[in-house]
Structure formats: C-alpha cells, structure tokens
Amino acid sequence: MGASLTINGTPHQLLIEPWTTLLDLLREQLGLTGTKKGCDHGQCGACTVLLDGRRINSCLKLAVSLDGSEVTTVEGLGQAGRLHPLQAAFIEHDAFQCGYCTPGQICSAAGLIAEGHARSREEVREQMSGNLCRCGAYTNIADAVLEVLEKGDAR
C-alpha cells in the first residue's frame, strides 16, 4: 500500500506492507535505527517517537494508517553539529547507562515538554513512567528533563 509520511522533516512516498508497524518501517525500510525495538508490545517505551508532535509507541501503529502524518525520531531532534537541548542535558546529567532506552526517553521527554503537563519532579516521573530503564537511571533522566524545562529551551 502507498503512504505519504514526513519523517524528520523529509517527505517520503512509501510502499508499505499493510502489517508493517511504524517501528519496523523506520528501522528496516528507512534505516533509522535510533528508535529501538524493546518489547514490541507497547509496554517499555523504547520505540517512542513523535507523531504530529505527540509521543507514541511506534511498535503499536501500523505505518499505512499514518498517511499524511509527520514523524520525528531521535535522529530528527538535533541538527548536524548541534544537539537538541534534551540530548545535551542527557549527556550532562549522565542520564543513561547502557543507552538502549535513551532514544525513547528523549523523544518521550520532548513530547512531555511540548504537552506542558509536567513542571515538578513528581510530574515528570509520572509522565515518563511509560518509558522503562532497566539500568535505573531515572533520577538522572528526571534531572535532565527538569533542566530543559527550567531553561525553557526545548525547541
């Protein structure tokens, strides 16, 4: 089936099998491997991307159902030579250990900030609870998100 998607600012006309998830399209057809496959059931958040500015689990969305949508992956947040403020804050606060969950955490944090619902550590932790970190870097992740929230520089 055909679908038109804008991915990280670039328009794509794609032929997609009807059963292909957005996650598999990104990783296997487009080579955007920053988005990780974790549980493949929408329970871990490793595959979080932004769909029309809102965070979603890409493993739960069929790609053909997203015709006309805009998708932003972790690769699309920063620009060449310039990290997104969340990416820089994650580095500064050592908000990762193994790094597997980091792309989903960063995309989820970008969506959380855009939604404007979280202002305190407790709210950040609650709003990010769908993104699991097996290494337990939650305190540092919250620190990074709070820094960007406080600076008001989440572009």
C-alpha positions as CSV (number, residue, x, y, z in Angstrom):
1,M,0.0,0.0,0.0
2,G,1.1,3.6,-0.6
3,A,1.5,6.2,2.1
4,S,3.0,9.6,2.3
5,L,4.9,10.4,5.5
6,T,7.2,13.3,6.5
7,I,10.0,11.8,8.6
8,N,12.4,14.1,10.4
9,G,11.4,16.9,8.0
10,T,11.8,14.9,4.8
11,P,8.8,13.9,2.8
12,H,8.6,10.2,1.8
13,Q,6.3,8.4,-0.7
14,L,6.4,4.8,0.5
15,L,5.2,1.4,-0.4
16,I,4.4,-0.4,2.8
17,E,3.0,-3.9,3.5
18,P,-0.3,-3.5,5.5
19,W,1.1,-5.3,8.6
20,T,4.3,-3.2,8.9
21,T,4.5,-1.2,12.1
22,L,5.9,2.3,12.1
23,L,8.8,1.0,14.2
24,D,9.7,-1.6,11.5
25,L,9.3,0.9,8.7
26,L,11.7,3.3,10.4
27,R,14.3,0.7,11.2
28,E,14.1,-1.8,8.4
29,Q,12.9,0.2,5.4
30,L,14.4,3.7,6.1
31,G,17.5,2.7,8.1
32,L,16.6,5.0,11.1
33,T,17.9,2.6,13.8
34,G,17.9,5.2,16.6
35,T,14.3,4.1,17.5
36,K,14.8,0.8,19.4
37,K,12.7,-2.3,19.4
38,G,12.2,-3.4,23.0
39,C,9.1,-5.4,24.0
40,D,7.2,-4.9,20.7
41,H,4.0,-4.7,22.8
42,G,3.9,-1.0,23.8
43,Q,5.0,-1.7,27.3
44,C,8.6,-0.4,27.5
45,G,8.7,2.8,25.6
46,A,12.0,2.1,23.8
47,C,10.3,2.8,20.5
48,T,8.8,6.2,21.4
49,V,8.7,8.7,18.6
50,L,6.8,11.9,18.0
51,L,3.8,11.6,15.7
52,D,2.5,15.0,14.7
53,G,4.2,16.3,17.8
54,R,2.7,13.8,20.2
55,R,4.6,10.9,21.7
56,I,3.6,7.4,20.7
57,N,4.9,3.8,20.9
58,S,5.8,3.2,17.2
59,C,5.5,-0.6,17.7
60,L,1.7,-0.2,18.1
61,K,1.0,1.9,15.0
62,L,0.5,0.4,11.5
63,A,2.5,2.6,9.2
64,V,-0.1,2.6,6.4
65,S,-2.6,4.1,8.9
66,L,-0.4,7.2,9.2
67,D,-0.7,8.6,5.7
68,G,-0.1,12.4,5.8
69,S,1.5,12.3,9.2
70,E,4.7,13.8,10.4
71,V,7.1,11.6,12.4
72,T,10.1,12.8,14.4
73,T,12.6,10.2,15.6
74,V,15.6,10.9,17.9
75,E,17.7,11.4,14.7
76,G,15.4,14.3,13.8
77,L,15.5,16.2,17.1
78,G,19.0,17.6,16.8
79,Q,20.7,19.1,13.8
80,A,24.1,18.5,12.3
81,G,26.7,19.8,14.8
82,R,24.0,20.9,17.3
83,L,22.4,18.6,19.8
84,H,18.8,19.1,20.9
85,P,18.8,20.6,24.4
86,L,17.4,17.3,25.8
87,Q,20.2,15.4,24.1
88,A,22.8,17.7,25.7
89,A,21.1,17.5,29.1
90,F,21.1,13.7,29.0
91,I,24.9,13.8,28.4
92,E,25.5,16.5,31.0
93,H,23.4,14.6,33.7
94,D,24.7,11.1,32.7
95,A,21.1,10.1,32.1
96,F,21.9,6.8,30.6
97,Q,24.0,3.7,31.3
98,C,23.6,1.1,28.6
99,G,21.8,3.7,26.4
100,Y,19.2,1.3,24.9
101,C,16.2,3.3,26.3
102,T,17.8,6.7,25.7
103,P,16.3,7.5,22.2
104,G,12.8,6.6,23.5
105,Q,13.4,8.5,26.8
106,I,14.5,11.6,24.8
107,C,11.6,11.5,22.4
108,S,9.1,11.0,25.3
109,A,10.7,13.9,27.2
110,A,10.3,16.2,24.1
111,G,6.7,15.2,23.9
112,L,6.2,15.7,27.6
113,I,7.6,19.2,27.4
114,A,5.5,20.1,24.4
115,E,2.4,18.9,26.2
116,G,3.1,21.3,29.1
117,H,1.7,19.0,31.8
118,A,4.8,18.4,33.9
119,R,6.5,21.1,36.0
120,S,7.8,19.2,39.0
121,R,10.0,16.1,39.5
122,E,7.0,14.1,40.6
123,E,5.0,15.1,37.4
124,V,8.0,14.4,35.2
125,R,8.4,10.9,36.7
126,E,4.7,10.2,36.4
127,Q,4.5,11.4,32.8
128,M,7.6,9.5,31.8
129,S,6.5,6.3,33.6
130,G,5.8,4.5,30.3
131,N,9.5,4.6,29.4
132,L,11.4,1.9,31.3
133,C,15.1,2.0,32.0
134,R,16.5,-1.4,33.1
135,C,19.6,0.3,34.4
136,G,17.7,2.5,36.8
137,A,18.9,5.9,35.6
138,Y,15.5,7.5,36.5
139,T,16.9,10.2,38.8
140,N,19.4,11.4,36.2
141,I,16.7,11.3,33.5
142,A,14.4,13.4,35.6
143,D,17.3,15.8,36.3
144,A,17.9,16.2,32.6
145,V,14.3,16.8,31.7
146,L,13.9,19.3,34.6
147,E,16.9,21.2,33.5
148,V,15.4,21.7,30.0
149,L,12.0,22.5,31.5
150,E,13.6,25.2,33.8
151,K,15.6,26.7,30.9
152,G,12.5,26.8,28.7
153,D,14.7,25.8,25.7
154,A,13.0,22.6,24.3
155,R,12.6,23.9,20.8
